[in-house]
Structures are given as C-alpha cells and as structure tokens.
Amino acid sequence: MKLAPALTLALVALLSAGCPDASTGPGPAVAPTNSASAARAQPGLITSSPALAEMVCALGAREHLLGVSRYCVYPPELDALPRIGGIVDPNLEAIDALAPDHVLLQGKHEGLSALAQRRPWTLEHFKVDTVAEVRGALTRLGELLGRAGAAQAEVARLDAALAEARAGAPAKAPRVLLVFGRKPGPLTQVPCVGRETFLSELLEACGGENALEQTGYPLASAEVLLARAPELVIELSIEPLDAEARALLRADWQSLPELPAVEQEAIAIASGDHLLFPGPRLDQTLDKLGRVLAGERDVQ
C-alpha cells in the first residue's frame, strides 16, 4: 500500500494548521469493560501520530503499541498493527475495541476528548512543534513506559547531533527559505517553514538563517518571497523524487528571477520520509540540511 502522497497531504494539513479540534461523532454510548487492559502485564498504547509511534519504538517499547493511524509507517514493524483511522479522523470505535490504557495524541481532538471522559483509559496530549518539545515527549514516554534510561539516551543522542551540526556550521549564515510538500505549479501560496518550529531550529543549528519572520507554517505569496529575498531555497519532500520531478520544482522558481537564490542557482531539494517528523530521526534531518548548506543541491 503506497501512502506517501496521502501522507504528504495529511502532514501539510497538520503542520500548516496544527492538529484541529476535529470530531468524528460522539462515539459509542455504552462504556465497555476494560478486561483486555486488566489482563495485560504492561500498559497498552494507541496513537494516531507518526512521530509519537516512532518515539515509542525508539525507546524499545514497540510491544506496548496496540494500534496506530494509517500514516504510521515507520519503523516497518508497525505494519503488523491494527489501524485506527487517520491523523485528524481517528476511528473511535476501533480505538474502543482495542481497550487501550493510554491514547497518545499530537495536538487535540474533540471526539477523542469526549470519549475519554467516559472510558477507563487516559488521553495524553503531546506538543512536538520544537526540539525542546521533542525532548519533553521522549522523556514523558520514558516515564510512562518505564524506560527512563532509554529516553535519556535518545535525548543525549539528539543533543550530540545538534552539537555536531553547530560545530560544522558555515561562518556566514545564508538566508534560507524552507518549503515543504509543494507540488509543481505557480508560486502563489507556498507552504513554508517559519520560526519557532523544529525544522527552523535544525536549520539554525546547521548554520542557516530562516528567511521568514513568521512563526509556524505559513503560506507565502510571491510578494512575501520577494520581500524576504532568500539566498537559498530548500524544497523538502517526504516522497522520493526522480530527475523530472526535481526539474519541474526548480523550473517554477524561474518565475521569480529577482530572488538571490534563483540568481545564484541555489534551489536545493532534499527528500526523505523522516524530514517532516519531529522525533528520533532529527539527526538524519540535520545531516541533510547540513549537506545542503555545504553546497549539495540534491540530497536524497
């Protein structure tokens, strides 16, 4: 089952607008017994978040996961788990049937919050918008799963990768525009990475300066792009891109010849299924951003 295109769209929505207070209905009216939970020797978890599922696995706690969303595809051993819907449209009945002890949620969800009030399981909300929040999520999961040592080791590993990136950063920080999930076409509403996000923080650690002043994940017009005048544009894609797709993305930027990045032919493309996920593979994202800042223009 190929999920990359659909996952890109879901992540664009999730990053651009945050995880909304969506509702998929009131859920079952009768609370089931939690006999399945009582029979387990360890806490059972469900999550709709790819980032949180990956964190649980990185702590060596894959066996705690009872179900994940259709977008949780890494690591590959998640393929064997039951699916509980999507990121913003979780299947409440499927979650109920698995009788978890904890449901881990990135952001908020009105329907799940309402259901949790009538169920014996705990709903835990996580924010993972920044590197500090990734550290905090790993630490909390370590506490929840009795794997505090593993969580400390993961945090230390990510901190070491950040320190290494800073040590290798260029002396002069170029103004960088980070673009994510864009399809070829007019540069009208370009999905970009703003400040106070984990991707912007990783860029800064590698020696780049975010060209945008906005926070979060704004949609930038051509006028904004011209005003911010990036010296380097990095297109981020979680899907692998062939030569034709990369050429089409680059060709779009020729409509803005005044941009320093276009004048200097500094339109880079980095791809990888980890690039938009705040979690254990932040070190791989650091590596790719660092390679682009060092001069590579196609980093697969």
Backbone torsions as a table, in degrees:
resi	resn	phi	psi	omega
1	MET	NA	120.8	-178.7
2	LYS	-92.4	116.4	-175.8
3	LEU	-110.1	-4.3	-171.3
4	ALA	-56.7	-50.2	-179.7
5	PRO	-61.3	-44.7	179.7
6	ALA	-65.5	-38.0	179.5
7	LEU	-65.7	-38.6	177.0
8	THR	-58.5	-47.0	-180.0
9	LEU	-62.2	-41.8	-179.6
10	ALA	-64.7	-40.9	-179.6
11	LEU	-70.7	-36.1	175.0
12	VAL	-58.1	-45.4	178.8
13	ALA	-65.0	-42.4	-177.2
14	LEU	-67.1	-44.6	-178.3
15	LEU	-73.7	-37.8	-176.5
16	SER	-71.1	-38.3	-173.6
17	ALA	-116.5	-3.5	-173.2
18	GLY	78.0	174.5	179.2
19	CYS	-83.9	110.3	-171.2
20	PRO	-73.2	161.8	172.7
21	ASP	-78.2	70.1	-177.9
22	ALA	-82.6	160.6	176.4
23	SER	-135.6	133.5	176.9
24	THR	-109.6	25.6	178.8
25	GLY	109.2	170.1	-174.2
26	PRO	-73.5	-16.4	-179.1
27	GLY	82.4	176.9	-179.0
28	PRO	-60.5	141.9	-176.0
29	ALA	-82.3	-24.2	-175.7
30	VAL	-105.7	125.1	-179.0
31	ALA	-73.6	125.9	178.6
32	PRO	-77.2	160.6	172.6
33	THR	-70.6	156.6	-179.0
34	ASN	-106.0	43.2	-177.6
35	SER	-63.2	-35.4	178.5
36	ALA	-63.1	-41.0	178.2
37	SER	-65.3	-42.4	-178.2
38	ALA	-63.4	-28.8	-177.8
39	ALA	-80.6	-12.8	-177.7
40	ARG	-82.8	145.2	178.5
41	ALA	-86.9	-11.0	-177.9
42	GLN	-140.1	155.6	-177.7
43	PRO	-64.1	136.6	177.2
44	GLY	-97.6	134.6	-175.5
45	LEU	-118.7	149.3	169.3
46	ILE	-130.6	141.2	173.7
47	THR	-146.4	146.4	173.6
48	SER	-97.4	-3.9	-174.5
49	SER	-94.2	120.1	175.0
50	PRO	-58.1	-37.7	-179.2
51	ALA	-64.4	-45.2	-178.4
52	LEU	-69.2	-38.9	177.4
53	ALA	-60.7	-41.7	179.6
54	GLU	-66.4	-38.1	177.6
55	MET	-62.4	-44.5	179.4
56	VAL	-57.7	-44.3	-179.9
57	CYS	-67.2	-37.6	179.3
58	ALA	-63.6	-25.9	177.6
59	LEU	-85.7	5.4	179.8
60	GLY	74.3	28.2	-174.8
61	ALA	-119.8	29.7	179.7
62	ARG	-53.1	-35.5	-176.5
63	GLU	-65.3	-15.0	178.0
64	HIS	-77.8	-20.3	-176.0
65	LEU	-78.8	124.3	178.7
66	LEU	-96.7	-29.0	-177.9
67	GLY	-166.1	153.8	-179.0
68	VAL	-141.4	170.4	179.4
69	SER	-76.3	169.0	179.8
70	ARG	-65.5	-15.2	-177.8
71	TYR	-95.2	-2.5	178.8
72	CYS	-86.0	96.6	-173.1
73	VAL	-119.6	0.3	178.3
74	TYR	-135.5	135.3	-1.3
75	PRO	-71.8	165.8	-173.2
76	PRO	-58.0	-25.6	-179.1
77	GLU	-65.3	-11.4	175.1
78	LEU	-70.1	-17.3	-178.3
79	ASP	-58.3	-27.6	-176.6
80	ALA	-80.7	-6.8	-174.6
81	LEU	-86.3	150.9	172.6
82	PRO	-60.6	149.7	-179.2
83	ARG	-102.3	138.6	-175.7
84	ILE	-118.8	36.5	178.2
85	GLY	95.6	-150.4	-174.6
86	GLY	-111.5	-166.9	-178.1
87	ILE	-72.1	-46.5	-178.4
88	VAL	-107.2	-0.1	178.8
89	ASP	-133.1	59.1	179.9
90	PRO	-63.5	147.3	179.3
91	ASN	-87.0	104.7	-174.7
92	LEU	-64.1	-37.3	179.8
93	GLU	-65.2	-40.8	179.3
94	ALA	-64.8	-39.1	178.0
95	ILE	-64.5	-45.2	178.5
96	ASP	-57.5	-43.4	-175.9
97	ALA	-64.5	-28.4	-178.9
98	LEU	-82.5	-9.9	176.3
99	ALA	46.1	62.7	-179.2
100	PRO	-75.3	167.3	169.7
101	ASP	-91.9	-33.1	-179.4
102	HIS	-139.6	138.6	170.8
103	VAL	-113.3	120.9	-176.7
104	LEU	-98.4	125.2	-173.5
105	LEU	-127.7	133.0	172.9
106	GLN	-90.6	108.4	-174.5
107	GLY	93.1	-145.1	-177.7
108	LYS	-132.4	157.5	176.8
109	HIS	-149.8	116.1	-174.3
110	GLU	-58.4	-45.2	-177.8
111	GLY	-63.9	-42.7	178.7
112	LEU	-67.1	-39.1	179.2
113	SER	-61.7	-41.9	179.1
114	ALA	-65.9	-41.8	-179.4
115	LEU	-66.6	-39.2	-178.0
116	ALA	-60.4	-28.9	179.6
117	GLN	-68.5	-18.4	-178.1
118	ARG	-111.3	12.3	-175.9
119	ARG	-127.7	159.3	-179.5
120	PRO	-80.5	-3.6	-179.8
121	TRP	-91.7	164.6	-176.1
122	THR	-105.2	133.5	175.5
123	LEU	-99.2	121.5	-179.2
124	GLU	-113.4	125.2	179.5
125	HIS	-96.4	135.8	178.0
126	PHE	-124.9	141.5	167.5
127	LYS	-110.2	129.8	178.5
128	VAL	-134.2	45.1	-178.5
129	ASP	-81.3	-23.5	-176.5
130	THR	-126.0	167.7	178.0
131	VAL	-62.8	-39.7	178.5
132	ALA	-60.8	-37.7	179.4
133	GLU	-72.3	-29.4	172.9
134	VAL	-64.4	-45.3	176.3
135	ARG	-57.3	-45.9	-178.7
136	GLY	-63.2	-39.2	178.9
137	ALA	-65.5	-43.2	177.4
138	LEU	-61.0	-42.3	-179.9
139	THR	-64.6	-44.0	179.7
140	ARG	-65.0	-42.1	178.1
141	LEU	-63.7	-37.0	176.2
142	GLY	-61.2	-40.9	177.2
143	GLU	-65.6	-44.7	-176.3
144	LEU	-63.7	-36.1	-173.9
145	LEU	-101.3	3.8	-178.1
146	GLY	67.8	33.2	-178.7
147	ARG	-129.8	49.0	-178.5
148	ALA	-61.1	-38.4	179.7
149	GLY	-63.3	-42.8	178.5
150	ALA	-64.5	-38.6	178.9
151	ALA	-65.0	-43.2	178.1
152	GLN	-61.0	-39.0	179.3
153	ALA	-66.1	-39.5	178.3
154	GLU	-65.7	-43.7	178.3
155	VAL	-61.8	-43.3	179.7
156	ALA	-63.9	-37.8	179.3
157	ARG	-64.7	-43.9	178.9
158	LEU	-66.8	-39.2	178.1
159	ASP	-63.8	-37.7	178.2
160	ALA	-65.4	-39.0	178.3
161	ALA	-65.3	-39.0	177.0
162	LEU	-64.1	-42.9	179.3
163	ALA	-63.5	-40.3	178.6
164	GLU	-64.9	-40.7	178.6
165	ALA	-63.1	-43.2	179.7
166	ARG	-62.8	-38.4	-178.9
167	ALA	-65.9	-29.4	-178.8
168	GLY	-98.5	9.3	-176.1
169	ALA	-70.7	147.4	177.2
170	PRO	-66.1	154.7	-177.4
171	ALA	-65.3	-39.7	179.8
172	LYS	-105.6	126.0	-177.4
173	ALA	-84.5	116.1	175.9
174	PRO	-74.9	152.5	173.7
175	ARG	-77.8	120.8	-171.9
176	VAL	-119.2	133.1	171.8
177	LEU	-102.9	118.3	176.2
178	LEU	-96.6	123.7	-179.4
179	VAL	-119.0	139.1	-178.2
180	PHE	-132.5	143.6	171.5
181	GLY	63.2	21.5	-176.7
182	ARG	-83.3	140.3	172.5
183	LYS	-99.1	152.6	179.3
184	PRO	-56.0	139.8	-179.6
185	GLY	155.5	-177.3	-178.3
186	PRO	-57.7	144.8	-179.7
187	LEU	-87.8	70.5	-178.0
188	THR	-102.5	-58.7	177.8
189	GLN	-120.1	85.7	-172.9
190	VAL	-89.9	120.9	178.6
191	PRO	-71.8	116.9	-173.4
192	CYS	-122.5	164.8	176.8
193	VAL	-101.3	117.5	178.4
194	GLY	-92.5	-171.0	-179.2
195	ARG	-77.3	169.3	-179.9
196	GLU	60.7	36.5	174.9
197	THR	-128.9	159.0	-178.4
198	PHE	-63.3	-34.9	-179.8
199	LEU	-68.8	-39.3	176.9
200	SER	-65.1	-39.5	178.6
201	GLU	-65.5	-39.3	177.5
202	LEU	-65.8	-40.2	177.3
203	LEU	-59.3	-45.7	-179.8
204	GLU	-63.9	-38.1	178.1
205	ALA	-62.5	-31.7	179.8
206	CYS	-83.3	-4.7	176.8
207	GLY	104.2	11.3	178.0
208	GLY	-101.6	156.8	175.4
209	GLU	-111.8	126.2	178.9
210	ASN	-63.7	124.2	-177.2
211	ALA	-70.8	-19.7	-177.4
212	LEU	-90.6	152.0	174.3
213	GLU	-96.2	-23.0	-178.3
214	GLN	-69.1	156.9	174.8
215	THR	-99.0	169.2	177.1
216	GLY	74.3	-140.2	-174.9
217	TYR	-129.4	77.2	-175.7
218	PRO	-76.9	159.0	169.2
219	LEU	-96.9	119.2	-173.1
220	ALA	-101.8	135.3	175.7
221	SER	-83.4	168.1	176.5
222	ALA	-60.6	-35.4	179.9
223	GLU	-63.4	-42.0	178.2
224	VAL	-65.3	-42.9	179.8
225	LEU	-59.7	-43.1	179.4
226	LEU	-65.6	-38.8	-179.3
227	ALA	-67.0	-35.5	-177.4
228	ARG	-84.1	-19.1	171.7
229	ALA	47.3	60.6	178.7
230	PRO	-64.4	144.8	176.6
231	GLU	-90.3	-15.3	179.4
232	LEU	-147.1	132.5	173.9
233	VAL	-112.6	130.3	176.3
234	ILE	-118.8	113.6	174.5
235	GLU	-86.9	123.0	179.8
236	LEU	-104.2	131.2	179.2
237	SER	-137.0	133.0	174.9
238	ILE	-82.1	-11.9	177.7
239	GLU	-94.4	143.9	172.2
240	PRO	-66.4	137.8	-176.3
241	LEU	-118.1	130.6	176.9
242	ASP	-82.2	177.2	-175.2
243	ALA	-60.1	-38.3	-179.3
244	GLU	-65.3	-44.1	-179.9
245	ALA	-63.9	-40.4	179.1
246	ARG	-65.8	-39.4	179.3
247	ALA	-63.6	-39.4	179.5
248	LEU	-65.2	-42.2	178.2
249	LEU	-62.0	-43.0	-179.5
250	ARG	-67.5	-38.1	-177.5
251	ALA	-60.5	-33.7	179.7
252	ASP	-57.9	-35.5	-174.7
253	TRP	-71.3	-14.7	177.7
254	GLN	-67.6	-12.9	176.1
255	SER	-73.9	-10.8	178.3
256	LEU	-123.4	65.6	-174.8
257	PRO	-64.4	-17.8	-179.1
258	GLU	-74.0	-18.0	-178.9
259	LEU	-63.7	132.7	175.8
260	PRO	-54.7	-37.6	-180.0
261	ALA	-62.9	-36.0	179.0
262	VAL	-73.8	-43.6	178.5
263	GLU	-58.2	-37.1	-176.5
264	GLN	-93.3	5.8	-177.5
265	GLU	52.7	43.6	-177.9
266	ALA	-108.1	58.6	173.9
267	ILE	-108.0	106.5	-176.7
268	ALA	-104.0	153.6	178.5
269	ILE	-130.9	124.3	177.2
270	ALA	-121.0	132.5	-179.5
271	SER	-129.9	152.0	179.0
272	GLY	163.5	142.2	-174.1
273	ASP	-72.1	-2.2	180.0
274	HIS	-99.8	-11.0	-165.5
275	LEU	-62.5	-32.0	-176.5
276	LEU	-102.7	9.5	-177.6
277	PHE	-104.8	122.0	174.7
278	PRO	-81.4	102.9	-176.7
279	GLY	-174.5	-151.6	-172.7
280	PRO	-63.1	-18.7	-178.9
281	ARG	-98.8	24.0	174.1
282	LEU	-59.6	-30.1	179.2
283	ASP	-64.3	-34.2	177.8
284	GLN	-69.8	-37.0	176.0
285	THR	-65.7	-42.0	175.5
286	LEU	-56.4	-44.4	-179.0
287	ASP	-60.2	-44.5	-177.3
288	LYS	-70.5	-40.1	177.1
289	LEU	-64.2	-40.3	178.4
290	GLY	-63.0	-38.6	178.8
291	ARG	-66.5	-37.7	177.1
292	VAL	-65.2	-44.7	179.6
293	LEU	-64.7	-24.5	177.6
294	ALA	-81.6	-6.3	174.8
295	GLY	124.4	-10.5	178.0
296	GLU	-70.6	143.9	-178.6
297	ARG	-115.4	-11.6	174.2
298	ASP	-133.9	107.7	-178.2
299	VAL	-119.8	107.5	-175.8
300	GLN	-99.7	NA	NA
